[in-house]
Protein backbone atom coordinates (compact mmCIF):
# COMPACT_ATOMS: atom_id res chain seq x y z
CA UNK A 1 0.00 0.00 0.00
CA UNK A 2 1.30 3.47 -0.89
CA UNK A 3 1.85 6.22 1.65
CA UNK A 4 0.12 9.51 0.96
CA UNK A 5 1.28 12.53 2.93
CA UNK A 6 -1.64 14.38 4.43
CA UNK A 7 0.47 16.91 6.34
CA UNK A 8 3.99 18.04 5.49
CA UNK A 9 6.26 19.09 8.35
CA UNK A 10 5.52 22.74 7.60
CA UNK A 11 1.74 22.24 7.53
CA UNK A 12 1.84 20.10 10.69
CA UNK A 13 3.69 22.89 12.53
CA UNK A 14 1.16 25.42 11.23
CA UNK A 15 -1.70 23.24 12.54
CA UNK A 16 -0.03 22.96 15.95
CA UNK A 17 0.47 26.73 16.09
CA UNK A 18 -3.23 27.24 15.26
CA UNK A 19 -4.18 24.74 17.99
CA UNK A 20 -1.99 26.64 20.47
CA UNK A 21 -3.78 29.91 19.65
CA UNK A 22 -7.16 28.16 20.10
CA UNK A 23 -6.02 26.83 23.48
CA UNK A 24 -4.92 30.34 24.48
CA UNK A 25 -8.23 31.83 23.36
CA UNK A 26 -10.37 29.25 25.16
CA UNK A 27 -8.30 29.42 28.36
CA UNK A 28 -7.48 33.14 28.48
CA UNK A 29 -8.82 33.55 32.02
CA UNK A 30 -6.63 30.73 33.37
CA UNK A 31 -3.10 31.21 34.63
CA UNK A 32 -1.83 27.63 34.32
CA UNK A 33 -2.31 24.54 32.21
CA UNK A 34 -0.98 21.00 32.58
CA UNK A 35 -0.31 19.25 29.27
CA UNK A 36 -0.30 15.45 29.39
CA UNK A 37 0.87 13.72 26.22
CA UNK A 38 0.15 10.10 25.34
CA UNK A 39 3.52 8.42 24.72
CA UNK A 40 5.26 8.26 22.31
CA UNK A 41 4.07 10.56 19.55
CA UNK A 42 1.35 12.26 21.59
CA UNK A 43 4.00 13.31 24.09
CA UNK A 44 6.17 14.70 21.28
CA UNK A 45 3.16 16.67 19.99
CA UNK A 46 2.56 17.89 23.58
CA UNK A 47 6.17 19.13 23.73
CA UNK A 48 5.66 21.05 20.48
CA UNK A 49 2.43 22.63 21.81
CA UNK A 50 4.20 23.58 25.03
CA UNK A 51 6.93 25.40 23.07
CA UNK A 52 4.40 27.40 21.09
CA UNK A 53 2.27 28.21 24.15
CA UNK A 54 5.38 29.45 25.97
CA UNK A 55 6.01 31.83 23.05
CA UNK A 56 2.48 33.24 22.84
CA UNK A 57 1.08 33.09 26.38
CA UNK A 58 1.86 33.81 30.00
CA UNK A 59 0.53 30.44 31.19
CA UNK A 60 2.48 28.48 33.72
CA UNK A 61 2.80 25.22 31.79
CA UNK A 62 3.52 21.79 33.21
CA UNK A 63 4.19 18.76 31.01
CA UNK A 64 3.85 15.06 31.76
CA UNK A 65 3.61 11.78 29.89
CA UNK A 66 0.84 9.20 29.84
CA UNK A 67 2.12 5.69 29.14
CA UNK A 68 -0.48 3.71 27.27
CA UNK A 69 -0.34 0.69 24.98
CA UNK A 70 -2.87 1.60 22.30
CA UNK A 71 -3.54 -2.09 21.59
CA UNK A 72 -4.38 -2.63 25.28
CA UNK A 73 -5.21 0.84 26.65
CA UNK A 74 -6.68 -0.40 29.94
CA UNK A 75 -3.18 -0.44 31.44
CA UNK A 76 -2.56 3.32 31.56
CA UNK A 77 0.35 4.70 33.63
CA UNK A 78 1.06 8.22 34.82
CA UNK A 79 3.95 9.18 37.10
CA UNK A 80 2.42 8.98 40.61
CA UNK A 81 4.16 12.22 41.64
CA UNK A 82 2.13 14.16 39.04
CA UNK A 83 -0.89 15.85 40.62
CA UNK A 84 -3.91 16.87 38.53
CA UNK A 85 -6.29 17.87 41.34
CA UNK A 86 -7.83 21.30 40.66
CA UNK A 87 -5.67 21.78 37.55
CA UNK A 88 -6.62 22.61 33.98
CA UNK A 89 -5.47 19.59 32.01
CA UNK A 90 -4.95 19.22 28.27
CA UNK A 91 -4.55 15.63 27.06
CA UNK A 92 -2.70 15.35 23.74
CA UNK A 93 -2.33 12.49 21.26
CA UNK A 94 -1.00 12.44 17.72
CA UNK A 95 -3.95 10.60 16.13
CA UNK A 96 -7.43 9.91 17.50
CA UNK A 97 -8.89 6.90 15.73
CA UNK A 98 -11.79 5.28 17.59
CA UNK A 99 -11.45 7.45 20.70
CA UNK A 100 -10.74 4.43 22.91
CA UNK A 101 -7.12 5.26 23.78
CA UNK A 102 -7.95 8.89 24.61
CA UNK A 103 -10.82 7.83 26.88
CA UNK A 104 -8.52 5.46 28.76
CA UNK A 105 -5.93 8.23 29.08
CA UNK A 106 -8.58 10.48 30.64
CA UNK A 107 -9.62 7.95 33.32
CA UNK A 108 -6.67 8.28 35.78
CA UNK A 109 -6.71 12.05 35.39
CA UNK A 110 -10.44 12.28 36.19
CA UNK A 111 -9.83 10.19 39.30
CA UNK A 112 -7.76 13.10 40.68
CA UNK A 113 -10.58 15.63 40.17
CA UNK A 114 -9.01 18.22 37.87
CA UNK A 115 -10.65 21.62 37.44
CA UNK A 116 -11.06 21.00 33.70
CA UNK A 117 -10.03 18.49 31.02
CA UNK A 118 -9.60 19.28 27.34
CA UNK A 119 -8.25 17.18 24.49
CA UNK A 120 -6.11 17.91 21.44
CA UNK A 121 -4.85 15.91 18.48
CA UNK A 122 -2.98 16.61 15.28
CA UNK A 123 -5.12 14.17 13.24
CA UNK A 124 -8.67 13.05 14.02
CA UNK A 125 -10.49 10.33 12.13
CA UNK A 126 -14.15 11.21 11.83
CA UNK A 127 -15.66 7.79 12.54
CA UNK A 128 -15.01 7.35 16.26
CA UNK A 129 -16.66 4.34 17.91
CA UNK A 130 -16.41 5.81 21.42
CA UNK A 131 -18.18 8.94 22.70
CA UNK A 132 -15.30 11.38 22.58
CA UNK A 133 -15.23 14.99 21.45
CA UNK A 134 -11.76 16.36 20.75
CA UNK A 135 -11.57 20.06 21.64
CA UNK A 136 -8.63 21.00 19.41
CA UNK A 137 -7.99 19.26 16.07
CA UNK A 138 -5.29 19.94 13.50
CA UNK A 139 -7.00 18.08 10.68
CA UNK A 140 -10.06 15.82 10.57
CA UNK A 141 -10.24 13.05 7.97
CA UNK A 142 -12.91 10.69 6.72
CA UNK A 143 -11.15 7.41 6.04
CA UNK A 144 -12.02 3.75 5.64
CA UNK A 145 -11.58 1.28 8.48
CA UNK A 146 -8.65 -0.26 6.60
CA UNK A 147 -6.73 3.01 6.30
CA UNK A 148 -3.92 3.72 8.75
CA UNK A 149 -2.72 7.19 9.73
CA UNK A 150 0.76 7.77 11.13
CA UNK A 151 2.43 10.89 12.44
CA UNK A 152 6.13 10.75 11.62
CA UNK A 153 8.94 11.97 13.86
CA UNK A 154 12.64 11.64 13.04
CA UNK A 155 15.12 12.32 15.86
CA UNK A 156 12.35 14.01 17.83
CA UNK A 157 11.46 16.37 14.94
CA UNK A 158 7.98 16.38 13.45
CA UNK A 159 8.12 15.39 9.77
CA UNK A 160 4.39 15.25 9.01
CA UNK A 161 1.57 12.73 8.78
CA UNK A 162 0.64 10.18 6.18
CA UNK A 163 -2.19 7.85 5.24
CA UNK A 164 -1.58 4.30 4.07
N, C-alpha and C positions, 0 to 999 in steps of 0.2 A: 504494500500500500504506500502511496506517495504522501510525503509531508507537504502541507500547504501552510505557509506562514500566514497567521491571522493578525499578528502584531509584530512589527519590527522592534528592535531595541529602542529606537527613537520614539515610536508611537507608544510603546509600553510605558516609557518614562513620562510621556505627556499625559497618559491616562492616570498614572499614579499621582502626578502633580495636580490634576483636576480633582481626583479623589481627596487629596490633602486639603484643597481649598473648600470642598464640600464639607469635610469634617470640621474645619475651622468655622465655617458659616453656621453649621448646625449646633456647634458647641461653644459659641462665642462667649456665653455667660459663665463658662466653666474655667477654672484656673489650672486644672490638671487632667491628664488622661493616661490611662495605662493601656499600652498596646500589647496584646498577646498573640503571637504568631504561631500557627500550626507548623511544626517542623516537617520537612526541611524547607521546602520552597515558600511556604506561607510565612515562615520566620524571616526569610530573606526579603520577602515583599514588605513585611512589617518594619524591617530595618530601613528600607528605602523610604517608606512613609514617614518614619520617625525623622530621618534626615530632612525631608521637605518640610515637615511641620515645624522643626526647629528653626528653619530659615524664615518661615512666614508667620509664626505665631509666638506668643509669650507663654504658651502652655508649659507646665512642668510635665515632662514626658518620661514615663517608666516603660521598660520593655522587658518582656519575658517570653519564654518558649512553652508551647504545649506539645508534648510528645504524644503522638497518636499514630497507630498503624491503621491506615485507611482501609485495609482489607478486614481488620478486626477492631473497629473504633471504640469498642466498649472499654478497652484497657487504655484509658487516657491518663497521662501523668503530667503534673505541674509541680515545679519545685515547691516543697512544703513551706519554705520561708517566704514565698510570695503571698501577699495579703491583698485580697480584692474587696474586702468589706468596705462599704460606703464609697467606693471608687467608681469613676466613669471608665468603663472597660470597652476597648475596641478589639474584637477578635478578627484576625486576618488569615486568609488562606489564599493560595494562588489560583485554584480553580474550585468552584462549587459545582459538583455534578448533581447528585441526587439530593443533597442537603444533609445526608446522614452523618458524615464526618463532622460537619460544623455543629450540628445539634449535640453530638457527643462531646465536642470541645467546650460547649457552653455549660454542660451539666456541672462540672466541678467548680466553675466560676459562680454559677447561680447559688450553689450550696453555701458560699461565703457572703451572700447578700450584698452584692454591689449596688451602688446608687443607680447605675444605668449600664446596659449592655447594647452595643451596636456591632454590626458585622461589616466586613469589607472583603472584596475579592477582585483580582485583576480580570478573571474570566468567569462568567456565570453561564451555565447551560440552562436553557429556559424550560426544561421538562423535569423539574424536581419531583421526586416521589415522597418527600417529607415536607411537612409544613414549615418552611423556612423562608423568611423574607430577608434578603441581603440589603442593608442600608446603602452601601456605597459599592458601585460596580463599574469596573473599567470598560468592559464590553460584554454584552449579552448575546449569546448565539443559540440559534435553533439548529440542533444537530440530530442525527439518528442515534439510536442506542448503541450501534456498533462503532461510532466515531469515538476517537480518543483525543483529548486535548492535553497538551503538555506545555508548561512554562519552562523555558530553558535558561539556566544559569551556567556560566563558565567562569571558574575561579571566583565565585561570589558575585559576578557581574551579570546583570539581567541582559539577556540576548534576545528576548521576545517570546512569542507563543506560537505554537503550530497545531494544526489539526491533522490527524492521520486516520 
